[in-house]
Amino acid sequence: MSMDVSRLQYPADHERLSAARHAARQAESREAQRQQQQVQRARADIDSVASKLDEISSIYNRKLKFSVDREFGDVVVKVIDTTTDKVIKELPPEALQRLHVRIQEALGLLFDETI
């Protein structure tokens, strides 16, 4: 039994497939860069708003310190007495923040991936 190999164009087909894969990788890379830039802009915007709120709160005899927990994306607000520089109140409370971390760690031990 003979096989006609004259129609097989392996090098040309391989080059086209390789070029298509390369173009797909480049598109994915550009999309990832675009998303990363959006995240950076959003973080900068959040930091800017937080600093403006800090300035506004200094009008009262209290200082509000706004921060964003980068790991979980939670906003943490500290009410600080300007005369003593001590934290009067923290929202959410520090104990609750630690509990959140422990729960996330426990979930990480139970499950390998997030859906």
Phi and psi restraints in degrees (value plus and minus 20) as a CYANA .aco file:
   2 SER   PHI    -125.3   -85.3
   2 SER   PSI     132.3   172.3
   3 MET   PHI    -140.4  -100.4
   3 MET   PSI     114.4   154.4
   4 ASP   PHI    -105.5   -65.5
   4 ASP   PSI      89.5   129.5
   5 VAL   PHI    -120.5   -80.5
   5 VAL   PSI     -14.9    25.1
   6 SER   PHI     -90.3   -50.3
   6 SER   PSI     -43.4    -3.4
   7 ARG   PHI    -105.5   -65.5
   7 ARG   PSI     -32.0     8.0
   8 LEU   PHI     -96.4   -56.4
   8 LEU   PSI     106.3   146.3
   9 GLN   PHI    -143.2  -103.2
   9 GLN   PSI      40.0    80.0
  10 TYR   PHI     -74.0   -34.0
  10 TYR   PSI     -70.5   -30.5
  11 PRO   PHI     -81.2   -41.2
  11 PRO   PSI     -62.5   -22.5
  12 ALA   PHI     -88.2   -48.2
  12 ALA   PSI     -64.6   -24.6
  13 ASP   PHI     -84.1   -44.1
  13 ASP   PSI     -60.6   -20.6
  14 HIS   PHI     -83.6   -43.6
  14 HIS   PSI     -61.0   -21.0
  15 GLU   PHI     -84.9   -44.9
  15 GLU   PSI     -62.2   -22.2
  16 ARG   PHI     -84.7   -44.7
  16 ARG   PSI     -62.5   -22.5
  17 LEU   PHI     -84.2   -44.2
  17 LEU   PSI     -62.4   -22.4
  18 SER   PHI     -82.7   -42.7
  18 SER   PSI     -62.1   -22.1
  19 ALA   PHI     -85.2   -45.2
  19 ALA   PSI     -59.2   -19.2
  20 ALA   PHI     -86.2   -46.2
  20 ALA   PSI     -61.3   -21.3
  21 ARG   PHI     -84.3   -44.3
  21 ARG   PSI     -60.4   -20.4
  22 HIS   PHI     -83.4   -43.4
  22 HIS   PSI     -63.8   -23.8
  23 ALA   PHI     -84.0   -44.0
  23 ALA   PSI     -58.9   -18.9
  24 ALA   PHI     -85.5   -45.5
  24 ALA   PSI     -61.1   -21.1
  25 ARG   PHI     -83.2   -43.2
  25 ARG   PSI     -60.1   -20.1
  26 GLN   PHI     -85.6   -45.6
  26 GLN   PSI     -61.3   -21.3
  27 ALA   PHI     -83.5   -43.5
  27 ALA   PSI     -62.3   -22.3
  28 GLU   PHI     -83.0   -43.0
  28 GLU   PSI     -60.2   -20.2
  29 SER   PHI     -84.9   -44.9
  29 SER   PSI     -63.4   -23.4
  30 ARG   PHI     -82.9   -42.9
  30 ARG   PSI     -60.5   -20.5
  31 GLU   PHI     -85.8   -45.8
  31 GLU   PSI     -61.6   -21.6
  32 ALA   PHI     -83.2   -43.2
  32 ALA   PSI     -61.5   -21.5
  33 GLN   PHI     -84.2   -44.2
  33 GLN   PSI     -60.9   -20.9
  34 ARG   PHI     -83.2   -43.2
  34 ARG   PSI     -63.1   -23.1
  35 GLN   PHI     -85.8   -45.8
  35 GLN   PSI     -59.6   -19.6
  36 GLN   PHI     -82.9   -42.9
  36 GLN   PSI     -60.6   -20.6
  37 GLN   PHI     -84.7   -44.7
  37 GLN   PSI     -59.0   -19.0
  38 GLN   PHI     -83.7   -43.7
  38 GLN   PSI     -61.9   -21.9
  39 VAL   PHI     -83.2   -43.2
  39 VAL   PSI     -63.2   -23.2
  40 GLN   PHI     -83.7   -43.7
  40 GLN   PSI     -60.9   -20.9
  41 ARG   PHI     -85.0   -45.0
  41 ARG   PSI     -61.0   -21.0
  42 ALA   PHI     -83.9   -43.9
  42 ALA   PSI     -62.2   -22.2
  43 ARG   PHI     -84.2   -44.2
  43 ARG   PSI     -60.0   -20.0
  44 ALA   PHI     -84.3   -44.3
  44 ALA   PSI     -61.1   -21.1
  45 ASP   PHI     -82.6   -42.6
  45 ASP   PSI     -63.2   -23.2
  46 ILE   PHI     -83.8   -43.8
  46 ILE   PSI     -64.1   -24.1
  47 ASP   PHI     -81.8   -41.8
  47 ASP   PSI     -58.6   -18.6
  48 SER   PHI     -84.7   -44.7
  48 SER   PSI     -66.0   -26.0
  49 VAL   PHI     -83.7   -43.7
  49 VAL   PSI     -61.8   -21.8
  50 ALA   PHI     -81.5   -41.5
  50 ALA   PSI     -61.6   -21.6
  51 SER   PHI     -88.5   -48.5
  51 SER   PSI     -56.3   -16.3
  52 LYS   PHI     -84.5   -44.5
  52 LYS   PSI     -60.1   -20.1
  53 LEU   PHI     -85.5   -45.5
  53 LEU   PSI     -55.6   -15.6
  54 ASP   PHI     -79.9   -39.9
  54 ASP   PSI     -64.2   -24.2
  55 GLU   PHI     -84.4   -44.4
  55 GLU   PSI     -63.7   -23.7
  56 ILE   PHI     -84.3   -44.3
  56 ILE   PSI     -59.3   -19.3
  57 SER   PHI     -88.2   -48.2
  57 SER   PSI     -40.1    -0.1
  58 SER   PHI     -90.6   -50.6
  58 SER   PSI     -32.2     7.8
  59 ILE   PHI     -82.6   -42.6
  59 ILE   PSI     -59.3   -19.3
  60 TYR   PHI    -102.8   -62.8
  60 TYR   PSI     149.9   189.9
  61 ASN   PHI     -98.5   -58.5
  61 ASN   PSI       0.5    40.5
  62 ARG   PHI    -148.2  -108.2
  62 ARG   PSI     133.4   173.4
  63 LYS   PHI    -137.5   -97.5
  63 LYS   PSI     112.3   152.3
  64 LEU   PHI    -123.7   -83.7
  64 LEU   PSI     103.6   143.6
  65 LYS   PHI    -129.9   -89.9
  65 LYS   PSI      95.6   135.6
  66 PHE   PHI    -120.7   -80.7
  66 PHE   PSI     115.0   155.0
  67 SER   PHI    -164.8  -124.8
  67 SER   PSI     141.3   181.3
  68 VAL   PHI    -139.7   -99.7
  68 VAL   PSI     104.2   144.2
  69 ASP   PHI     -92.4   -52.4
  69 ASP   PSI      90.8   130.8
  70 ARG   PHI     -85.1   -45.1
  70 ARG   PSI     -50.9   -10.9
  71 GLU   PHI     -90.4   -50.4
  71 GLU   PSI     -62.3   -22.3
  72 PHE   PHI    -130.1   -90.1
  72 PHE   PSI     -32.6     7.4
  73 GLY   PHI      59.3    99.3
  73 GLY   PSI      -4.9    35.1
  74 ASP   PHI    -104.0   -64.0
  74 ASP   PSI     125.0   165.0
  75 VAL   PHI    -111.1   -71.1
  75 VAL   PSI     110.6   150.6
  76 VAL   PHI    -135.6   -95.6
  76 VAL   PSI     108.8   148.8
  77 VAL   PHI    -137.3   -97.3
  77 VAL   PSI     108.6   148.6
  78 LYS   PHI    -135.7   -95.7
  78 LYS   PSI     109.3   149.3
  79 VAL   PHI    -116.8   -76.8
  79 VAL   PSI     100.1   140.1
  80 ILE   PHI    -140.8  -100.8
  80 ILE   PSI     113.3   153.3
  81 ASP   PHI     -94.7   -54.7
  81 ASP   PSI     103.1   143.1
  82 THR   PHI     -90.7   -50.7
  82 THR   PSI     -46.3    -6.3
  83 THR   PHI     -97.4   -57.4
  83 THR   PSI     -58.8   -18.8
  84 THR   PHI    -122.2   -82.2
  84 THR   PSI     -33.7     6.3
  85 ASP   PHI      42.0    82.0
  85 ASP   PSI       8.3    48.3
  86 LYS   PHI    -123.2   -83.2
  86 LYS   PSI     127.9   167.9
  87 VAL   PHI     -95.3   -55.3
  87 VAL   PSI     101.3   141.3
  88 ILE   PHI    -105.8   -65.8
  88 ILE   PSI     -63.9   -23.9
  89 LYS   PHI    -168.0  -128.0
  89 LYS   PSI     127.1   167.1
  90 GLU   PHI    -152.6  -112.6
  90 GLU   PSI     109.1   149.1
  91 LEU   PHI    -142.6  -102.6
  91 LEU   PSI     104.4   144.4
  92 PRO   PHI     -88.3   -48.3
  92 PRO   PSI     137.4   177.4
  93 PRO   PHI     -78.1   -38.1
  93 PRO   PSI     132.2   172.2
  94 GLU   PHI     -79.5   -39.5
  94 GLU   PSI     -56.9   -16.9
  95 ALA   PHI     -82.2   -42.2
  95 ALA   PSI     -58.9   -18.9
  96 LEU   PHI     -88.6   -48.6
  96 LEU   PSI     -55.3   -15.3
  97 GLN   PHI     -85.1   -45.1
  97 GLN   PSI     -63.0   -23.0
  98 ARG   PHI     -83.7   -43.7
  98 ARG   PSI     -59.4   -19.4
  99 LEU   PHI     -82.1   -42.1
  99 LEU   PSI     -61.3   -21.3
 100 HIS   PHI     -79.7   -39.7
 100 HIS   PSI     -63.0   -23.0
 101 VAL   PHI     -83.2   -43.2
 101 VAL   PSI     -64.4   -24.4
 102 ARG   PHI     -84.1   -44.1
 102 ARG   PSI     -60.0   -20.0
 103 ILE   PHI     -83.3   -43.3
 103 ILE   PSI     -63.5   -23.5
 104 GLN   PHI     -82.7   -42.7
 104 GLN   PSI     -59.3   -19.3
 105 GLU   PHI     -85.1   -45.1
 105 GLU   PSI     -62.3   -22.3
 106 ALA   PHI     -84.2   -44.2
 106 ALA   PSI     -61.4   -21.4
 107 LEU   PHI     -83.9   -43.9
 107 LEU   PSI     -56.3   -16.3
 108 GLY   PHI     -85.1   -45.1
 108 GLY   PSI     -51.1   -11.1
 109 LEU   PHI     -94.9   -54.9
 109 LEU   PSI     -52.3   -12.3
 110 LEU   PHI    -100.8   -60.8
 110 LEU   PSI     -58.4   -18.4
 111 PHE   PHI    -142.7  -102.7
 111 PHE   PSI     122.0   162.0
 112 ASP   PHI    -105.5   -65.5
 112 ASP   PSI     -45.9    -5.9
 113 GLU   PHI    -164.7  -124.7
 113 GLU   PSI     140.1   180.1
 114 THR   PHI    -119.6   -79.6
 114 THR   PSI     119.3   159.3
